[in-house]
Amino acid sequence: MAARLPSLFCVGVSIKAGASLKIERDSSGGKTTIRLIGRFQSEHIEELKKQLQGNGPLLVLDLEELTLVDVEVVGFLRACEAEGVEILHCSPYIREWMLREGKR
């Protein structure tokens, strides 16, 4: 029997020069992992919300290749985590920023 390969969905989002984000979605075993690659800025939030809808209860955001965020994104990531989304490979600067925003 052939092994089932995970589905991979990739959407490139580029709003303006220098502000590009690549979103990869991998669904396997009832778990969906969304990898964010590049610069995630506030103008990308709506597209990511679309990608998050209908993915079930086991949802992971992998931030390993994320290079830049802005304050609106930090708030969005905090809200995702509060709703049960697991955040993996979050850089120390983003994690610290999320913690500081939570104390306001």
PDB file as gemmi writes it, atoms N, CA and C in Angstrom:
CRYST1    1.000    1.000    1.000  90.00  90.00  90.00 P 1                      
ATOM      1  N   MET A   1       0.844  -1.161   0.000  1.00  0.00           N  
ATOM      2  CA  MET A   1       0.000   0.000   0.000  1.00  0.00           C  
ATOM      3  C   MET A   1       0.900   1.238   0.000  1.00  0.00           C  
ATOM      4  N   ALA A   2       0.623   2.178  -0.871  1.00  0.00           N  
ATOM      5  CA  ALA A   2       1.415   3.403  -0.963  1.00  0.00           C  
ATOM      6  C   ALA A   2       1.091   4.322   0.206  1.00  0.00           C  
ATOM      7  N   ALA A   3       2.111   4.978   0.706  1.00  0.00           N  
ATOM      8  CA  ALA A   3       1.911   5.930   1.803  1.00  0.00           C  
ATOM      9  C   ALA A   3       1.183   7.159   1.289  1.00  0.00           C  
ATOM     10  N   ARG A   4       0.286   7.664   2.115  1.00  0.00           N  
ATOM     11  CA  ARG A   4      -0.459   8.866   1.747  1.00  0.00           C  
ATOM     12  C   ARG A   4       0.413  10.079   1.978  1.00  0.00           C  
ATOM     13  N   LEU A   5       0.617  10.870   0.946  1.00  0.00           N  
ATOM     14  CA  LEU A   5       1.413  12.074   1.073  1.00  0.00           C  
ATOM     15  C   LEU A   5       0.548  13.196   1.637  1.00  0.00           C  
ATOM     16  N   PRO A   6       1.122  14.049   2.483  1.00  0.00           N  
ATOM     17  CA  PRO A   6       0.351  15.164   3.003  1.00  0.00           C  
ATOM     18  C   PRO A   6       0.021  16.136   1.884  1.00  0.00           C  
ATOM     19  N   SER A   7      -1.139  16.769   2.007  1.00  0.00           N  
ATOM     20  CA  SER A   7      -1.502  17.763   1.007  1.00  0.00           C  
ATOM     21  C   SER A   7      -0.739  19.041   1.311  1.00  0.00           C  
ATOM     22  N   LEU A   8      -0.311  19.719   0.288  1.00  0.00           N  
ATOM     23  CA  LEU A   8       0.429  20.952   0.458  1.00  0.00           C  
ATOM     24  C   LEU A   8      -0.229  22.016  -0.395  1.00  0.00           C  
ATOM     25  N   PHE A   9      -0.552  23.109   0.237  1.00  0.00           N  
ATOM     26  CA  PHE A   9      -1.170  24.223  -0.456  1.00  0.00           C  
ATOM     27  C   PHE A   9      -0.275  25.420  -0.254  1.00  0.00           C  
ATOM     28  N   CYS A  10       0.019  26.116  -1.289  1.00  0.00           N  
ATOM     29  CA  CYS A  10       0.899  27.274  -1.180  1.00  0.00           C  
ATOM     30  C   CYS A  10       0.230  28.455  -1.856  1.00  0.00           C  
ATOM     31  N   VAL A  11       0.197  29.563  -1.161  1.00  0.00           N  
ATOM     32  CA  VAL A  11      -0.316  30.785  -1.760  1.00  0.00           C  
ATOM     33  C   VAL A  11       0.699  31.881  -1.484  1.00  0.00           C  
ATOM     34  N   GLY A  12       1.086  32.566  -2.507  1.00  0.00           N  
ATOM     35  CA  GLY A  12       2.010  33.688  -2.338  1.00  0.00           C  
ATOM     36  C   GLY A  12       1.209  34.962  -2.215  1.00  0.00           C  
ATOM     37  N   VAL A  13       1.510  35.754  -1.253  1.00  0.00           N  
ATOM     38  CA  VAL A  13       0.809  37.011  -1.054  1.00  0.00           C  
ATOM     39  C   VAL A  13       1.847  38.121  -1.158  1.00  0.00           C  
ATOM     40  N   SER A  14       1.639  39.027  -2.064  1.00  0.00           N  
ATOM     41  CA  SER A  14       2.544  40.171  -2.178  1.00  0.00           C  
ATOM     42  C   SER A  14       1.697  41.408  -2.406  1.00  0.00           C  
ATOM     43  N   ILE A  15       1.641  42.283  -1.440  1.00  0.00           N  
ATOM     44  CA  ILE A  15       0.803  43.467  -1.528  1.00  0.00           C  
ATOM     45  C   ILE A  15       1.571  44.617  -2.166  1.00  0.00           C  
ATOM     46  N   LYS A  16       2.796  44.826  -1.760  1.00  0.00           N  
ATOM     47  CA  LYS A  16       3.625  45.883  -2.323  1.00  0.00           C  
ATOM     48  C   LYS A  16       5.075  45.415  -2.317  1.00  0.00           C  
ATOM     49  N   ALA A  17       5.895  46.091  -3.062  1.00  0.00           N  
ATOM     50  CA  ALA A  17       7.302  45.711  -3.137  1.00  0.00           C  
ATOM     51  C   ALA A  17       7.914  45.652  -1.742  1.00  0.00           C  
ATOM     52  N   GLY A  18       8.626  44.578  -1.452  1.00  0.00           N  
ATOM     53  CA  GLY A  18       9.286  44.433  -0.164  1.00  0.00           C  
ATOM     54  C   GLY A  18       8.394  43.907   0.934  1.00  0.00           C  
ATOM     55  N   ALA A  19       7.130  43.668   0.661  1.00  0.00           N  
ATOM     56  CA  ALA A  19       6.211  43.198   1.695  1.00  0.00           C  
ATOM     57  C   ALA A  19       5.580  41.887   1.273  1.00  0.00           C  
ATOM     58  N   SER A  20       6.402  40.879   1.006  1.00  0.00           N  
ATOM     59  CA  SER A  20       5.853  39.620   0.514  1.00  0.00           C  
ATOM     60  C   SER A  20       5.809  38.565   1.616  1.00  0.00           C  
ATOM     61  N   LEU A  21       4.774  37.768   1.543  1.00  0.00           N  
ATOM     62  CA  LEU A  21       4.560  36.667   2.476  1.00  0.00           C  
ATOM     63  C   LEU A  21       4.186  35.443   1.664  1.00  0.00           C  
ATOM     64  N   LYS A  22       4.778  34.334   2.017  1.00  0.00           N  
ATOM     65  CA  LYS A  22       4.420  33.053   1.407  1.00  0.00           C  
ATOM     66  C   LYS A  22       3.747  32.228   2.494  1.00  0.00           C  
ATOM     67  N   ILE A  23       2.605  31.641   2.147  1.00  0.00           N  
ATOM     68  CA  ILE A  23       1.843  30.816   3.084  1.00  0.00           C  
ATOM     69  C   ILE A  23       1.794  29.405   2.524  1.00  0.00           C  
ATOM     70  N   GLU A  24       2.282  28.436   3.304  1.00  0.00           N  
ATOM     71  CA  GLU A  24       2.214  27.028   2.911  1.00  0.00           C  
ATOM     72  C   GLU A  24       1.340  26.301   3.921  1.00  0.00           C  
ATOM     73  N   ARG A  25       0.416  25.496   3.428  1.00  0.00           N  
ATOM     74  CA  ARG A  25      -0.465  24.731   4.304  1.00  0.00           C  
ATOM     75  C   ARG A  25      -0.248  23.249   4.051  1.00  0.00           C  
ATOM     76  N   ASP A  26      -0.030  22.519   5.121  1.00  0.00           N  
ATOM     77  CA  ASP A  26       0.217  21.084   5.060  1.00  0.00           C  
ATOM     78  C   ASP A  26      -0.795  20.404   5.989  1.00  0.00           C  
ATOM     79  N   SER A  27      -1.655  19.568   5.428  1.00  0.00           N  
ATOM     80  CA  SER A  27      -2.646  18.850   6.229  1.00  0.00           C  
ATOM     81  C   SER A  27      -2.307  17.370   6.230  1.00  0.00           C  
ATOM     82  N   SER A  28      -2.200  16.823   7.435  1.00  0.00           N  
ATOM     83  CA  SER A  28      -1.854  15.420   7.562  1.00  0.00           C  
ATOM     84  C   SER A  28      -2.321  14.918   8.922  1.00  0.00           C  
ATOM     85  N   GLY A  29      -2.979  13.784   8.946  1.00  0.00           N  
ATOM     86  CA  GLY A  29      -3.389  13.157  10.201  1.00  0.00           C  
ATOM     87  C   GLY A  29      -4.298  14.008  11.061  1.00  0.00           C  
ATOM     88  N   GLY A  30      -5.173  14.782  10.452  1.00  0.00           N  
ATOM     89  CA  GLY A  30      -6.112  15.602  11.209  1.00  0.00           C  
ATOM     90  C   GLY A  30      -5.513  16.886  11.753  1.00  0.00           C  
ATOM     91  N   LYS A  31      -4.280  17.169  11.385  1.00  0.00           N  
ATOM     92  CA  LYS A  31      -3.587  18.367  11.864  1.00  0.00           C  
ATOM     93  C   LYS A  31      -3.195  19.211  10.660  1.00  0.00           C  
ATOM     94  N   THR A  32      -3.425  20.504  10.758  1.00  0.00           N  
ATOM     95  CA  THR A  32      -3.049  21.421   9.692  1.00  0.00           C  
ATOM     96  C   THR A  32      -1.956  22.342  10.197  1.00  0.00           C  
ATOM     97  N   THR A  33      -0.845  22.369   9.463  1.00  0.00           N  
ATOM     98  CA  THR A  33       0.253  23.263   9.783  1.00  0.00           C  
ATOM     99  C   THR A  33       0.343  24.310   8.691  1.00  0.00           C  
ATOM    100  N   ILE A  34       0.351  25.559   9.100  1.00  0.00           N  
ATOM    101  CA  ILE A  34       0.501  26.663   8.162  1.00  0.00           C  
ATOM    102  C   ILE A  34       1.848  27.312   8.446  1.00  0.00           C  
ATOM    103  N   ARG A  35       2.713  27.268   7.420  1.00  0.00           N  
ATOM    104  CA  ARG A  35       4.034  27.882   7.529  1.00  0.00           C  
ATOM    105  C   ARG A  35       3.986  29.272   6.917  1.00  0.00           C  
ATOM    106  N   LEU A  36       4.526  30.234   7.647  1.00  0.00           N  
ATOM    107  CA  LEU A  36       4.591  31.608   7.164  1.00  0.00           C  
ATOM    108  C   LEU A  36       6.055  31.918   6.849  1.00  0.00           C  
ATOM    109  N   ILE A  37       6.282  32.392   5.635  1.00  0.00           N  
ATOM    110  CA  ILE A  37       7.642  32.618   5.159  1.00  0.00           C  
ATOM    111  C   ILE A  37       7.756  34.051   4.648  1.00  0.00           C  
ATOM    112  N   GLY A  38       8.680  34.780   5.214  1.00  0.00           N  
ATOM    113  CA  GLY A  38       8.925  36.145   4.741  1.00  0.00           C  
ATOM    114  C   GLY A  38       8.432  37.199   5.711  1.00  0.00           C  
ATOM    115  N   ARG A  39       7.858  38.246   5.157  1.00  0.00           N  
ATOM    116  CA  ARG A  39       7.408  39.410   5.921  1.00  0.00           C  
ATOM    117  C   ARG A  39       5.892  39.380   6.092  1.00  0.00           C  
ATOM    118  N   PHE A  40       5.446  39.237   7.318  1.00  0.00           N  
ATOM    119  CA  PHE A  40       4.014  39.170   7.626  1.00  0.00           C  
ATOM    120  C   PHE A  40       3.616  40.523   8.195  1.00  0.00           C  
ATOM    121  N   GLN A  41       2.852  41.285   7.417  1.00  0.00           N  
ATOM    122  CA  GLN A  41       2.421  42.604   7.838  1.00  0.00           C  
ATOM    123  C   GLN A  41       0.899  42.670   7.863  1.00  0.00           C  
ATOM    124  N   SER A  42       0.384  43.732   8.443  1.00  0.00           N  
ATOM    125  CA  SER A  42      -1.060  43.842   8.689  1.00  0.00           C  
ATOM    126  C   SER A  42      -1.897  43.617   7.435  1.00  0.00           C  
ATOM    127  N   GLU A  43      -1.406  44.013   6.274  1.00  0.00           N  
ATOM    128  CA  GLU A  43      -2.196  43.829   5.051  1.00  0.00           C  
ATOM    129  C   GLU A  43      -2.341  42.361   4.657  1.00  0.00           C  
ATOM    130  N   HIS A  44      -1.591  41.455   5.294  1.00  0.00           N  
ATOM    131  CA  HIS A  44      -1.685  40.021   5.009  1.00  0.00           C  
ATOM    132  C   HIS A  44      -2.655  39.286   5.942  1.00  0.00           C  
ATOM    133  N   ILE A  45      -3.107  39.932   6.982  1.00  0.00           N  
ATOM    134  CA  ILE A  45      -3.919  39.249   8.004  1.00  0.00           C  
ATOM    135  C   ILE A  45      -5.196  38.662   7.423  1.00  0.00           C  
ATOM    136  N   GLU A  46      -5.898  39.391   6.588  1.00  0.00           N  
ATOM    137  CA  GLU A  46      -7.161  38.879   6.033  1.00  0.00           C  
ATOM    138  C   GLU A  46      -6.947  37.611   5.217  1.00  0.00           C  
ATOM    139  N   GLU A  47      -5.888  37.560   4.426  1.00  0.00           N  
ATOM    140  CA  GLU A  47      -5.599  36.347   3.643  1.00  0.00           C  
ATOM    141  C   GLU A  47      -5.305  35.176   4.562  1.00  0.00           C  
ATOM    142  N   LEU A  48      -4.540  35.406   5.618  1.00  0.00           N  
ATOM    143  CA  LEU A  48      -4.246  34.310   6.542  1.00  0.00           C  
ATOM    144  C   LEU A  48      -5.505  33.851   7.257  1.00  0.00           C  
ATOM    145  N   LYS A  49      -6.387  34.772   7.610  1.00  0.00           N  
ATOM    146  CA  LYS A  49      -7.654  34.382   8.241  1.00  0.00           C  
ATOM    147  C   LYS A  49      -8.426  33.432   7.325  1.00  0.00           C  
ATOM    148  N   LYS A  50      -8.428  33.713   6.030  1.00  0.00           N  
ATOM    149  CA  LYS A  50      -9.100  32.827   5.070  1.00  0.00           C  
ATOM    150  C   LYS A  50      -8.475  31.435   5.094  1.00  0.00           C  
ATOM    151  N   GLN A  51      -7.154  31.374   5.191  1.00  0.00           N  
ATOM    152  CA  GLN A  51      -6.449  30.100   5.207  1.00  0.00           C  
ATOM    153  C   GLN A  51      -6.726  29.312   6.489  1.00  0.00           C  
ATOM    154  N   LEU A  52      -6.991  30.020   7.578  1.00  0.00           N  
ATOM    155  CA  LEU A  52      -7.231  29.364   8.863  1.00  0.00           C  
ATOM    156  C   LEU A  52      -8.645  28.796   8.990  1.00  0.00           C  
ATOM    157  N   GLN A  53      -9.587  29.342   8.247  1.00  0.00           N  
ATOM    158  CA  GLN A  53     -10.988  28.914   8.359  1.00  0.00           C  
ATOM    159  C   GLN A  53     -11.175  27.480   7.894  1.00  0.00           C  
ATOM    160  N   GLY A  54     -11.965  26.739   8.659  1.00  0.00           N  
ATOM    161  CA  GLY A  54     -12.354  25.383   8.269  1.00  0.00           C  
ATOM    162  C   GLY A  54     -11.245  24.347   8.346  1.00  0.00           C  
ATOM    163  N   ASN A  55     -10.225  24.576   9.148  1.00  0.00           N  
ATOM    164  CA  ASN A  55      -9.129  23.627   9.229  1.00  0.00           C  
ATOM    165  C   ASN A  55      -9.207  22.723  10.441  1.00  0.00           C  
ATOM    166  N   GLY A  56     -10.294  22.758  11.192  1.00  0.00           N  
ATOM    167  CA  GLY A  56     -10.446  21.863  12.323  1.00  0.00           C  
ATOM    168  C   GLY A  56      -9.725  22.343  13.565  1.00  0.00           C  
ATOM    169  N   PRO A  57      -9.808  21.543  14.606  1.00  0.00           N  
ATOM    170  CA  PRO A  57      -9.303  21.977  15.908  1.00  0.00           C  
ATOM    171  C   PRO A  57      -7.780  21.902  16.067  1.00  0.00           C  
ATOM    172  N   LEU A  58      -7.101  21.088  15.284  1.00  0.00           N  
ATOM    173  CA  LEU A  58      -5.645  20.950  15.424  1.00  0.00           C  
ATOM    174  C   LEU A  58      -4.952  21.818  14.383  1.00  0.00           C  
ATOM    175  N   LEU A  59      -4.667  23.035  14.778  1.00  0.00           N  
ATOM    176  CA  LEU A  59      -4.093  24.014  13.864  1.00  0.00           C  
ATOM    177  C   LEU A  59      -2.791  24.542  14.438  1.00  0.00           C  
ATOM    178  N   VAL A  60      -1.762  24.588  13.584  1.00  0.00           N  
ATOM    179  CA  VAL A  60      -0.428  25.018  13.996  1.00  0.00           C  
ATOM    180  C   VAL A  60       0.046  26.104  13.037  1.00  0.00           C  
ATOM    181  N   LEU A  61       0.611  27.170  13.595  1.00  0.00           N  
ATOM    182  CA  LEU A  61       1.302  28.182  12.801  1.00  0.00           C  
ATOM    183  C   LEU A  61       2.798  27.997  13.030  1.00  0.00           C  
ATOM    184  N   ASP A  62       3.534  27.739  11.965  1.00  0.00           N  
ATOM    185  CA  ASP A  62       4.980  27.561  12.039  1.00  0.00           C  
ATOM    186  C   ASP A  62       5.629  28.860  11.564  1.00  0.00           C  
ATOM    187  N   LEU A  63       6.327  29.534  12.471  1.00  0.00           N  
ATOM    188  CA  LEU A  63       6.906  30.844  12.184  1.00  0.00           C  
ATOM    189  C   LEU A  63       8.418  30.786  11.949  1.00  0.00           C  
ATOM    190  N   GLU A  64       8.946  29.590  11.722  1.00  0.00           N  
ATOM    191  CA  GLU A  64      10.403  29.426  11.618  1.00  0.00           C  
ATOM    192  C   GLU A  64      11.031  30.337  10.559  1.00  0.00           C  
ATOM    193  N   GLU A  65      10.361  30.535   9.441  1.00  0.00           N  
ATOM    194  CA  GLU A  65      10.938  31.326   8.352  1.00  0.00           C  
ATOM    195  C   GLU A  65      10.332  32.719   8.250  1.00  0.00           C  
ATOM    196  N   LEU A  66       9.694  33.161   9.303  1.00  0.00           N  
ATOM    197  CA  LEU A  66       9.121  34.503   9.343  1.00  0.00           C  
ATOM    198  C   LEU A  66      10.234  35.485   9.698  1.00  0.00           C  
ATOM    199  N   THR A  67      10.374  36.537   8.912  1.00  0.00           N  
ATOM    200  CA  THR A  67      11.488  37.461   9.122  1.00  0.00           C  
ATOM    201  C   THR A  67      11.079  38.808   9.694  1.00  0.00           C  
ATOM    202  N   LEU A  68       9.818  39.195   9.540  1.00  0.00           N  
ATOM    203  CA  LEU A  68       9.395  40.517   9.976  1.00  0.00           C  
ATOM    204  C   LEU A  68       7.907  40.504  10.275  1.00  0.00           C  
ATOM    205  N   VAL A  69       7.511  41.194  11.335  1.00  0.00           N  
ATOM    206  CA  VAL A  69       6.094  41.383  11.664  1.00  0.00           C  
ATOM    207  C   VAL A  69       5.899  42.833  12.085  1.00  0.00           C  
ATOM    208  N   ASP A  70       4.639  43.267  12.133  1.00  0.00           N  
ATOM    209  CA  ASP A  70       4.338  44.586  12.680  1.00  0.00           C  
ATOM    210  C   ASP A  70       3.402  44.420  13.877  1.00  0.00           C  
ATOM    211  N   VAL A  71       3.068  45.510  14.525  1.00  0.00           N  
ATOM    212  CA  VAL A  71       2.314  45.438  15.777  1.00  0.00           C  
ATOM    213  C   VAL A  71       0.935  44.798  15.598  1.00  0.00           C  
ATOM    214  N   GLU A  72       0.264  45.026  14.474  1.00  0.00           N  
ATOM    215  CA  GLU A  72      -1.043  44.405  14.242  1.00  0.00           C  
ATOM    216  C   GLU A  72      -0.911  42.888  14.122  1.00  0.00           C  
ATOM    217  N   VAL A  73       0.155  42.443  13.507  1.00  0.00           N  
ATOM    218  CA  VAL A  73       0.409  41.004  13.380  1.00  0.00           C  
ATOM    219  C   VAL A  73       0.659  40.386  14.749  1.00  0.00           C  
ATOM    220  N   VAL A  74       1.404  41.084  15.595  1.00  0.00           N  
ATOM    221  CA  VAL A  74       1.655  40.586  16.946  1.00  0.00           C  
ATOM    222  C   VAL A  74       0.329  40.386  17.680  1.00  0.00           C  
ATOM    223  N   GLY A  75      -0.565  41.345  17.587  1.00  0.00           N  
ATOM    224  CA  GLY A  75      -1.890  41.203  18.202  1.00  0.00           C  
ATOM    225  C   GLY A  75      -2.665  40.038  17.613  1.00  0.00           C  
ATOM    226  N   PHE A  76      -2.583  39.863  16.296  1.00  0.00           N  
ATOM    227  CA  PHE A  76      -3.255  38.756  15.630  1.00  0.00           C  
ATOM    228  C   PHE A  76      -2.705  37.412  16.107  1.00  0.00           C  
ATOM    229  N   LEU A  77      -1.381  37.302  16.210  1.00  0.00           N  
ATOM    230  CA  LEU A  77      -0.771  36.057  16.684  1.00  0.00           C  
ATOM    231  C   LEU A  77      -1.182  35.757  18.122  1.00  0.00           C  
ATOM    232  N   ARG A  78      -1.257  36.779  18.959  1.00  0.00           N  
ATOM    233  CA  ARG A  78      -1.710  36.591  20.343  1.00  0.00           C  
ATOM    234  C   ARG A  78      -3.147  36.069  20.362  1.00  0.00           C  
ATOM    235  N   ALA A  79      -4.007  36.635  19.503  1.00  0.00           N  
ATOM    236  CA  ALA A  79      -5.405  36.196  19.439  1.00  0.00           C  
ATOM    237  C   ALA A  79      -5.486  34.745  18.952  1.00  0.00           C  
ATOM    238  N   CYS A  80      -4.689  34.387  17.968  1.00  0.00           N  
ATOM    239  CA  CYS A  80      -4.673  33.000  17.468  1.00  0.00           C  
ATOM    240  C   CYS A  80      -4.303  32.046  18.599  1.00  0.00           C  
ATOM    241  N   GLU A  81      -3.259  32.377  19.321  1.00  0.00           N  
ATOM    242  CA  GLU A  81      -2.804  31.525  20.410  1.00  0.00           C  
ATOM    243  C   GLU A  81      -3.866  31.414  21.501  1.00  0.00           C  
ATOM    244  N   ALA A  82      -4.540  32.519  21.796  1.00  0.00           N  
ATOM    245  CA  ALA A  82      -5.607  32.515  22.805  1.00  0.00           C  
ATOM    246  C   ALA A  82      -6.773  31.622  22.386  1.00  0.00           C  
ATOM    247  N   GLU A  83      -6.963  31.459  21.075  1.00  0.00           N  
ATOM    248  CA  GLU A  83      -8.039  30.615  20.552  1.00  0.00           C  
ATOM    249  C   GLU A  83      -7.608  29.166  20.376  1.00  0.00           C  
ATOM    250  N   GLY A  84      -6.395  28.826  20.810  1.00  0.00           N  
ATOM    251  CA  GLY A  84      -5.957  27.435  20.777  1.00  0.00           C  
ATOM    252  C   GLY A  84      -5.053  27.055  19.632  1.00  0.00           C  
ATOM    253  N   VAL A  85      -4.672  28.014  18.801  1.00  0.00           N  
ATOM    254  CA  VAL A  85      -3.741  27.717  17.715  1.00  0.00           C  
ATOM    255  C   VAL A  85      -2.347  27.579  18.319  1.00  0.00           C  
ATOM    256  N   GLU A  86      -1.668  26.497  17.992  1.00  0.00           N  
ATOM    257  CA  GLU A  86      -0.304  26.289  18.478  1.00  0.00           C  
ATOM    258  C   GLU A  86       0.657  27.091  17.602  1.00  0.00           C  
ATOM    259  N   ILE A  87       1.588  27.782  18.231  1.00  0.00           N  
ATOM    260  CA  ILE A  87       2.583  28.547  17.484  1.00  0.00           C  
ATOM    261  C   ILE A  87       3.940  27.898  17.704  1.00  0.00           C  
ATOM    262  N   LEU A  88       4.544  27.461  16.593  1.00  0.00           N  
ATOM    263  CA  LEU A  88       5.844  26.789  16.635  1.00  0.00           C  
ATOM    264  C   LEU A  88       6.938  27.698  16.088  1.00  0.00           C  
ATOM    265  N   HIS A  89       8.150  27.475  16.574  1.00  0.00           N  
ATOM    266  CA  HIS A  89       9.348  28.132  16.058  1.00  0.00           C  
ATOM    267  C   HIS A  89       9.220  29.643  16.024  1.00  0.00           C  
ATOM    268  N   CYS A  90       8.635  30.194  17.045  1.00  0.00           N  
ATOM    269  CA  CYS A  90       8.471  31.638  17.143  1.00  0.00           C  
ATOM    270  C   CYS A  90       9.810  32.244  17.577  1.00  0.00           C  
ATOM    271  N   SER A  91      10.292  33.214  16.832  1.00  0.00           N  
ATOM    272  CA  SER A  91      11.584  33.814  17.180  1.00  0.00           C  
ATOM    273  C   SER A  91      11.473  34.529  18.526  1.00  0.00           C  
ATOM    274  N   PRO A  92      12.580  34.622  19.245  1.00  0.00           N  
ATOM    275  CA  PRO A  92      12.546  35.275  20.554  1.00  0.00           C  
ATOM    276  C   PRO A  92      12.041  36.719  20.505  1.00  0.00           C  
ATOM    277  N   TYR A  93      12.386  37.456  19.445  1.00  0.00           N  
ATOM    278  CA  TYR A  93      11.930  38.840  19.403  1.00  0.00           C  
ATOM    279  C   TYR A  93      10.414  38.936  19.227  1.00  0.00           C  
ATOM    280  N   ILE A  94       9.833  38.045  18.440  1.00  0.00           N  
ATOM    281  CA  ILE A  94       8.374  38.058  18.269  1.00  0.00           C  
ATOM    282  C   ILE A  94       7.690  37.599  19.556  1.00  0.00           C  
ATOM    283  N   ARG A  95       8.204  36.548  20.182  1.00  0.00           N  
ATOM    284  CA  ARG A  95       7.615  36.044  21.435  1.00  0.00           C  
ATOM    285  C   ARG A  95       7.655  37.126  22.518  1.00  0.00           C  
ATOM    286  N   GLU A  96       8.788  37.809  22.638  1.00  0.00           N  
ATOM    287  CA  GLU A  96       8.915  38.876  23.632  1.00  0.00           C  
ATOM    288  C   GLU A  96       7.932  40.012  23.348  1.00  0.00           C  
ATOM    289  N   TRP A  97       7.792  40.352  22.088  1.00  0.00           N  
ATOM    290  CA  TRP A  97       6.854  41.406  21.691  1.00  0.00           C  
ATOM    291  C   TRP A  97       5.422  40.986  22.040  1.00  0.00           C  
ATOM    292  N   MET A  98       5.082  39.735  21.780  1.00  0.00           N  
ATOM    293  CA  MET A  98       3.749  39.235  22.111  1.00  0.00           C  
ATOM    294  C   MET A  98       3.509  39.332  23.626  1.00  0.00           C  
ATOM    295  N   LEU A  99       4.512  38.983  24.409  1.00  0.00           N  
ATOM    296  CA  LEU A  99       4.375  39.061  25.867  1.00  0.00           C  
ATOM    297  C   LEU A  99       4.205  40.497  26.335  1.00  0.00           C  
ATOM    298  N   ARG A 100       4.988  41.419  25.772  1.00  0.00           N  
ATOM    299  CA  ARG A 100       4.875  42.832  26.143  1.00  0.00           C  
ATOM    300  C   ARG A 100       3.511  43.395  25.773  1.00  0.00           C  
ATOM    301  N   GLU A 101       2.991  43.035  24.609  1.00  0.00           N  
ATOM    302  CA  GLU A 101       1.670  43.528  24.188  1.00  0.00           C  
ATOM    303  C   GLU A 101       0.576  42.993  25.095  1.00  0.00           C  
ATOM    304  N   GLY A 102       0.783  41.813  25.659  1.00  0.00           N  
ATOM    305  CA  GLY A 102      -0.206  41.221  26.556  1.00  0.00           C  
ATOM    306  C   GLY A 102      -0.273  41.910  27.906  1.00  0.00           C  
ATOM    307  N   LYS A 103       0.757  42.654  28.247  1.00  0.00           N  
ATOM    308  CA  LYS A 103       0.801  43.333  29.544  1.00  0.00           C  
ATOM    309  C   LYS A 103       0.203  44.735  29.467  1.00  0.00           C  
ATOM    310  N   ARG A 104      -0.140  45.176  28.292  1.00  0.00           N  
ATOM    311  CA  ARG A 104      -0.713  46.524  28.131  1.00  0.00           C  
ATOM    312  C   ARG A 104      -2.148  46.562  28.547  1.00  0.00           C  
TER     313      ARG A 104                                                      
END                                                                             
